[in-house]
Amino acid sequence: MNHNTPVPPLSPRPLRHLSEVQRRVVTAGRLRATGVSVAEATEQCRPGGPWQQILPGVFLLRPGPPTSEERLHAVLMYAAREQSAGVPTQPGAEDPHRPVYAEAMITGLAALTLHGFSSTPPLLSLDRIDVLVPRMRRLRTTGGVRIVRTSALPAAEQVTGLPVAPVPRALADAVTELTDAGAVRRLLTEAVRGGHCEPAAVVRELNNAKLLSRPHVVDAVDSLLAEGRAIAEDRLYRMVAEYGLPDPVWNVDLRLPGGPHLGGLDAYWPEQAVAVELDTRAPRQDEDALWSEYARKREHLERLGITVVHITPRKLREAMEQQATVVRTALMAAGDRDPAAYVVVLPR
């Protein structure tokens, strides 16, 4: 047989247990398992043929441009470790209609689009799709896929049945490739405003990726932290109002009479000597020093008889009622404690 010899279209043996897209996008290994050799598959991919090879070892069993769903599955098939049938390696893989992609997940801009970001491009407009794999995997960036390596894979989130990197990790991988300060700022802002994650988680991933030395990233992070703090403060106001807590004095500094500054607080109930402090620390290089400062302030205030309740933005977002109960319990317990030292309360 030569290239001038007509070749009838091949049809792999039926794979009824696979989803529709998996019947169209298959690996060379899957084709071999269904009776189609590599040579036969390559022949079907000749110019004008019914199939096409869209990545090394990955075939699309139809002509025409791949859809965004087909591209995503192709990228994962290229990067994932091929699994034996019936050996699930990720949650939900027991479902035979869900593909098993071991040690690979979509990350970067494509992942953010899958997570529902509006400031990222549509999948079809992306020249490349980023895929996160363990550092030791022998893979190379090629065609429409960029290989991103990591020493420790995060737990993937299932989005439309595909393994996708969590938002903080996907953001870090996207920002690595971006030089436009406005684009970086829009992504980070949407992550927080859209409720996808807390600023601290984003900053931690950016720090791990060694991106906080880039001026345009640092500027975006500063805006992100300010945005995150404003959102957390608004949730704290809502918590007090919605759960019927007595009104505190907001955003104050405490001082000993004629003495040193004791620190700033987000909310303070003078009669009960109960304080709330939002823990919006950014996990940068000086995290240990900043935590020591928090701890010293808390210990000093508690020695003076002031109860300090630390609340994180994440707890306010995910468990506001529980945090309101913690504050209410502290207020109710005030009558059972010795009176606190007198302190001066000043606007911050």
CORURJO-V470456 format. One record per residue. N is the residue number from 1. D_FIRST is the distance of its C-alpha to the first C-alpha in Angstrom with 2 decimals. Layout:
N,D_FIRST
N,D_FIRST
This chain:
1,0.00
2,3.80
3,7.02
4,7.98
5,6.00
6,8.78
7,8.82
8,12.16
9,14.61
10,15.23
11,18.85
12,20.31
13,22.84
14,26.14
15,28.23
16,31.49
17,33.61
18,32.25
19,33.66
20,31.88
21,31.10
22,29.68
23,27.21
24,26.01
25,26.28
26,24.82
27,24.21
28,21.21
29,23.50
30,24.22
31,20.60
32,20.08
33,23.25
34,21.95
35,18.74
36,16.26
37,14.86
38,15.12
39,11.45
40,11.01
41,14.14
42,13.19
43,10.19
44,12.95
45,15.19
46,13.56
47,16.35
48,17.35
49,15.53
50,17.72
51,18.35
52,19.74
53,20.70
54,24.45
55,25.55
56,24.17
57,22.85
58,23.90
59,21.85
60,23.23
61,21.55
62,22.50
63,22.60
64,25.90
65,28.42
66,29.28
67,32.75
68,35.38
69,35.06
70,31.31
71,31.98
72,34.67
73,32.60
74,29.70
75,32.23
76,33.73
77,30.44
78,29.66
79,33.17
80,34.20
81,33.90
82,31.42
83,33.55
84,33.23
85,33.69
86,37.35
87,38.80
88,40.62
89,41.57
90,43.44
91,46.04
92,44.69
93,41.39
94,42.44
95,41.39
96,37.82
97,37.25
98,38.14
99,35.61
100,36.59
101,36.45
102,38.12
103,39.72
104,38.73
105,40.51
106,40.54
107,43.34
108,44.73
109,44.88
110,42.22
111,44.29
112,47.46
113,45.93
114,44.96
115,48.54
116,49.78
117,50.93
118,51.62
119,51.80
120,48.16
121,45.29
122,43.08
123,39.96
124,37.66
125,39.58
126,39.13
127,36.78
128,36.56
129,37.40
130,39.37
131,38.69
132,41.22
133,40.21
134,42.14
135,42.81
136,41.01
137,37.59
138,34.87
139,33.53
140,33.44
141,34.17
142,31.06
143,30.14
144,32.38
145,33.93
146,36.91
147,37.63
148,41.36
149,42.66
150,45.80
151,47.71
152,48.56
153,46.56
154,48.91
155,48.79
156,46.25
157,47.41
158,45.31
159,44.89
160,42.84
161,41.38
162,40.22
163,41.85
164,43.79
165,46.16
166,49.86
167,51.34
168,53.27
169,50.26
170,48.02
171,50.79
172,51.01
173,47.28
174,47.43
175,50.59
176,49.07
177,46.85
178,49.57
179,52.07
180,53.67
181,56.97
182,57.18
183,53.79
184,54.75
185,58.11
186,56.65
187,54.27
188,57.02
189,59.51
190,57.25
191,56.57
192,60.31
193,61.42
194,58.62
195,59.71
196,56.40
197,58.17
198,61.34
199,61.86
200,62.47
201,58.98
202,57.43
203,59.61
204,58.82
205,55.07
206,55.67
207,57.91
208,55.40
209,52.82
210,55.44
211,55.47
212,59.24
213,59.71
214,58.14
215,60.97
216,59.14
217,58.22
218,61.81
219,63.17
220,60.88
221,61.90
222,65.57
223,65.08
224,63.14
225,65.97
226,68.56
227,66.58
228,66.12
229,69.81
230,70.86
231,68.69
232,70.09
233,73.65
234,73.10
235,71.90
236,74.99
237,77.24
238,75.49
239,75.91
240,79.66
241,80.06
242,77.84
243,79.13
244,82.79
245,83.51
246,86.70
247,86.21
248,86.02
249,86.77
250,83.50
251,82.28
252,85.36
253,86.46
254,88.85
255,91.61
256,94.50
257,97.82
258,98.56
259,95.73
260,92.08
261,89.12
262,87.40
263,84.16
264,82.57
265,81.67
266,79.69
267,82.15
268,85.54
269,88.05
270,91.35
271,93.43
272,91.01
273,89.89
274,86.21
275,83.56
276,79.87
277,77.61
278,74.04
279,71.83
280,69.51
281,68.93
282,65.77
283,64.11
284,64.17
285,65.21
286,68.89
287,68.30
288,70.45
289,73.34
290,73.17
291,73.12
292,76.14
293,77.93
294,77.19
295,78.42
296,81.59
297,82.47
298,81.94
299,84.04
300,86.80
301,86.97
302,86.98
303,89.83
304,91.74
305,91.12
306,88.37
307,85.39
308,82.10
309,79.09
310,75.78
311,73.13
312,69.58
313,67.83
314,65.19
315,67.87
316,69.46
317,66.19
318,65.12
319,68.48
320,71.24
321,73.41
322,73.32
323,74.39
324,77.20
325,78.40
326,78.49
327,80.62
328,82.87
329,83.47
330,84.47
331,86.87
332,88.43
333,88.92
334,90.85
335,94.15
336,93.78
337,93.41
338,96.09
339,96.66
340,94.42
341,95.86
342,96.83
343,94.24
344,94.22
345,91.44
346,90.39
347,87.82
348,84.66
